[in-house]
Amino acid sequence: MGGRIKFFVSGGAALGREFGEFFEAVGINVIEGYGLTETSPVISANPLEDYRFGSVGKPIPGVDVRIAEDGEILTHGPCVMMGYWNNKEATHEVIDAGGWLHTGDVGMLDTDGYLHITDRKKHLFVSTGGKKIAPAPIENLFLTSKYIEQFVLVGDRRRYCSALIVPDFDALQEYAGTRGIRYTSNDELLNSPEISQLINDDIDALQKDLANFERVRRFTLLKRPFSIEEGELTPSLKVRRKVVEEKYADVIEGMYEGAN
């Protein structure tokens, strides 16, 4: 690090709490902030003296933030752009008559004024029971499992949540070795009742504090990881949810057949 670094600023994607705590433990402070290109580009940042992992800090001086009724983060201030070049229609879609920029992100302000981002507005699910579900924090929760490599939550306009899971095959093989589970291929390993029960138990343990409508009731273990080459991941390795749901439509429907 050169010995002169005071701290790092993290932005562009969520910084997992466990990563922030790890770097803090080894003497490297990582301060998370938030902004858009349309906000020049900072909206908020954690104060160096009182940073909070899991938040993107407080709005910077001169910038106001409020949360709309639907949970969307709105911001107002001198950092907000005048508009998109030669595109009044697009400008009016994101900046309202009061000058508030609609960020497209969903979040909340805690009692001390720290901003917390939960998901993108366009990613929100609405269950058939009318419950709004933010998939990103739930997916990130399950990704803390040593047995899960990739996780896609399904539940928009559905009775309950289900999941497409790419397991960590190295971890599963290690588990199988310690338990004497015999297999000749990864496909056979995935079909093992012991492996299915392992993942099921892990999911139940991780989701014990989730609301009932957020909990995963059924899941499918996939044979291969999502990839950029197959169009399932962006170049920055974010899951293209629509592509994945289209490719695995039959698998998804199978998780809802015959369900109450």
ROTIZA-635377 format. One line per 5 residues: number of its first residue (from 0); their letters; for each residue x negated, y negated, z negated of C-alpha. Coordinates in Angstrom, 3 decimals. Each point is the difference from the previous one (the first is absolute). Example, Ala and Ser with C-alpha at 12.3 -4.5 7.8 and 13.67 -1.06 7.14 Angstrom:
% ROTIZA-635377
0) AS) -12.300,4.500,-7.800  -1.370,-3.440,0.660
END
This chain:
% ROTIZA-635377
0) MGGRI) 0.000,0.000,0.000  -3.041,-2.289,-0.058  0.337,-0.934,-3.657  1.661,-3.366,0.669  3.570,1.150,0.641
5) KFFVS) 2.483,-1.430,-2.529  3.127,1.710,1.336  1.695,1.314,3.131  3.367,-1.016,1.434  2.250,2.764,1.318
10) GGAAL) 2.802,-0.612,2.499  1.650,1.409,3.088  1.216,3.142,-1.752  0.940,1.008,-3.523  -2.840,0.650,-2.416
15) GREFG) 0.823,3.068,-2.067  -0.122,-0.695,-3.722  -2.346,2.945,-0.518  -2.524,-1.511,2.440  0.092,-3.408,-1.657
20) EFFEA) -0.501,1.596,-3.404  -2.862,2.138,1.294  -1.925,-2.949,1.425  0.656,-2.022,-3.150  -1.450,2.852,-2.064
25) VGINV) -3.249,-0.110,1.986  -0.241,-3.775,-0.312  1.450,-1.097,3.337  3.141,-2.146,-0.139  2.340,0.301,2.968
30) IEGYG) 2.603,-2.761,0.110  3.092,0.736,2.056  1.727,-2.727,1.976  2.785,-0.326,2.547  0.805,-2.030,3.064
35) LTETS) 0.927,0.010,3.668  -1.514,-1.484,3.124  3.074,-2.276,-0.061  -1.051,-1.320,-3.430  -3.523,-1.087,0.933
40) PVISA) -0.421,2.730,-1.431  0.317,-0.014,-3.814  3.172,0.046,-2.112  -1.229,1.352,-3.298  -3.056,1.408,-1.730
45) NPLED) -0.866,1.433,-3.380  -1.826,-2.417,-2.325  -3.497,1.201,-0.773  0.516,-0.533,-3.729  3.301,1.881,-0.244
50) YRFGS) 0.438,2.366,2.941  2.597,2.737,-0.044  -0.387,3.193,1.984  3.134,0.854,1.947  0.811,-3.636,0.680
55) VGKPI) -1.207,-2.493,2.595  -0.257,-2.731,-2.593  1.651,-3.393,-0.259  0.834,-2.416,2.839  -2.921,-2.325,0.698
60) PGVDV) 0.402,-3.706,-0.909  2.534,-1.792,2.191  1.628,3.215,1.219  3.431,1.128,-1.185  1.308,3.559,0.057
65) RIAED) 3.500,1.269,-0.654  1.784,3.285,0.483  3.104,0.127,2.206  3.124,1.916,-1.024  -1.059,2.960,2.131
70) GEILT) -3.456,0.059,-1.612  -1.909,-1.675,2.837  -2.917,-2.226,-0.962  0.464,-3.607,1.171  -2.693,-2.666,-0.148
75) HGPCV) -0.156,-3.760,0.486  -2.902,-2.418,0.052  -2.636,-1.765,2.085  -1.568,3.349,0.948  3.075,1.061,1.984
80) MMGYW) -0.437,-0.332,3.758  1.915,-2.569,2.034  1.222,2.788,2.257  -0.906,2.459,2.721  -1.509,-1.647,3.078
85) NNKEA) 2.710,-0.778,2.560  2.425,2.439,-1.649  2.708,-1.827,-1.911  2.243,3.057,-0.147  -2.602,2.114,-1.767
90) THEVI) -0.823,-2.916,-2.301  3.620,-0.411,-1.062  0.187,3.716,-0.749  -2.658,-0.238,-2.716  0.232,-3.603,-1.262
95) DAGGW) 3.411,-1.089,-1.289  1.489,-3.491,-0.094  -1.547,-0.663,-3.397  -3.494,0.749,1.262  -0.274,3.354,-1.787
100) LHTGD) -1.980,2.648,1.856  1.566,3.456,-0.122  -3.023,2.287,-0.345  1.677,3.316,0.792  -1.481,1.435,-3.215
105) VGMLD) 2.051,1.104,-2.989  -1.130,-0.650,-3.534  0.617,-1.525,-3.411  -1.392,-2.635,-2.344  -0.671,1.173,-3.546
110) TDGYL) 0.715,-2.093,-3.089  -3.472,-1.567,0.179  0.328,-0.994,3.642  -2.178,2.727,1.506  1.202,1.212,3.399
115) HITDR) 0.414,3.727,0.630  0.548,1.357,3.523  1.990,3.216,0.339  0.422,0.499,3.746  0.779,-1.470,3.384
120) KKHLF) 3.655,-1.013,0.373  0.338,1.965,3.238  -1.201,3.140,-1.797  2.689,-0.055,-2.691  2.344,2.967,-0.068
125) VSTGG) 3.670,-0.226,-0.850  1.468,3.290,-1.201  3.535,1.073,0.839  0.811,-1.013,-3.568  -1.135,-3.567,0.732
130) KKIAP) -3.221,0.175,-2.024  -2.993,-1.918,1.375  -3.242,1.977,-0.073  -3.501,-1.361,0.645  -1.978,2.955,1.388
135) APIEN) -3.558,-1.340,-0.294  -0.385,0.063,-3.806  1.603,3.453,-0.143  -2.320,1.303,2.709  -3.013,-1.494,-1.762
140) LFLTS) 1.084,1.712,-3.212  -0.007,3.434,1.612  -3.313,-0.666,1.735  -1.629,0.057,-3.427  0.491,3.785,0.023
145) KYIEQ) -3.211,1.932,0.700  2.026,2.369,2.166  1.545,-2.629,2.310  -1.913,-1.694,2.831  2.838,-1.774,1.841
150) FVLVG) 3.584,-0.621,-1.076  2.982,-1.453,1.872  3.222,-0.666,-1.876  3.283,0.508,1.874  3.307,-1.330,-1.255
155) DRRRY) 1.441,-2.829,2.092  3.783,0.504,0.296  -0.414,3.390,-1.690  1.621,1.511,-3.085  -3.370,0.489,-1.691
160) CSALI) -3.721,-0.354,0.610  -2.120,2.679,1.620  -3.633,0.032,1.072  -2.411,1.105,2.700  -3.231,0.991,-1.714
165) VPDFD) -3.434,0.676,1.441  -1.796,1.913,-2.757  -3.665,-0.225,-0.865  -1.024,3.403,1.340  -3.345,0.015,-1.817
170) ALQEY) 1.783,-0.478,-3.330  2.575,2.673,0.872  -2.703,2.469,1.001  -1.824,-0.641,-3.259  3.230,0.563,-1.937
175) AGTRG) 0.732,3.194,1.942  -3.489,1.289,-0.779  0.406,-0.514,-3.739  3.426,1.674,0.011  -0.850,2.932,2.227
180) IRYTS) 2.431,-1.053,2.733  -0.837,1.878,3.176  0.327,-1.596,3.424  -1.633,0.208,3.416  0.918,-3.456,1.347
185) NDELL) 1.241,-3.384,-1.150  3.417,0.838,1.441  0.193,3.055,-2.212  -1.199,-2.041,-2.958  2.792,-2.550,0.495
190) NSPEI) 2.583,2.778,0.085  -1.159,1.325,-3.356  2.702,-0.332,-2.706  -2.733,-0.858,-2.516  -1.153,-2.971,2.081
195) SQLIN) 3.546,-1.249,0.503  0.584,0.221,-3.735  -3.289,-1.810,-0.693  1.010,-2.971,2.160  3.528,0.038,-1.405
200) DDIDA) -1.280,-0.110,-3.577  -2.438,-2.789,0.882  2.778,-2.062,1.576  2.283,0.505,-3.002  -2.748,-1.128,-2.379
205) LQKDL) -0.834,-3.105,2.035  3.584,-1.144,0.539  1.266,0.427,-3.560  0.205,-3.779,-0.489  1.670,-0.760,3.345
210) ANFER) 3.689,-0.806,0.239  2.129,2.983,0.953  0.730,-1.398,3.475  -3.756,-0.463,0.639  -0.972,3.574,-0.812
215) VRRFT) -1.010,2.493,2.666  2.375,2.939,0.088  -1.433,1.904,2.951  -3.313,0.012,1.837  -1.762,1.683,2.907
220) LLKRP) -3.721,0.784,0.112  -1.492,-0.814,3.407  -2.740,1.997,1.689  -2.081,-2.908,1.257  -0.788,-3.594,-1.023
225) FSIEE) 1.560,-3.007,1.676  -2.460,-1.565,2.451  -0.702,-3.065,2.097  -0.366,2.192,3.105  3.535,1.324,-0.382
230) GELTP) 1.354,-3.518,-0.504  1.040,0.728,-3.603  -2.507,-2.400,-1.574  -0.984,-3.559,0.842  -3.711,-0.808,0.521
235) SLKVR) -0.016,-1.137,-3.660  1.364,3.446,-0.970  3.491,-1.147,-0.948  2.751,2.523,0.754  2.239,-0.852,2.939
240) RKVVE) 3.173,1.053,-1.777  2.255,-0.107,3.063  -2.378,2.178,2.045  -0.353,2.546,-2.802  3.748,0.184,-0.584
245) EKYAD) 0.636,0.508,3.715  -2.637,2.742,0.300  1.257,1.848,-3.043  3.714,-0.671,0.503  0.925,3.694,-0.066
250) VIEGM) -2.045,0.591,-3.140  1.633,-2.982,-1.701  3.503,1.104,0.938  -0.810,3.423,-1.395  -0.647,-1.541,-3.419
255) YEGAN) 3.550,-1.350,-0.062  1.920,2.955,1.405  2.401,1.559,-2.456  -0.816,-2.562,-2.698  2.586,-1.427,-2.320
END
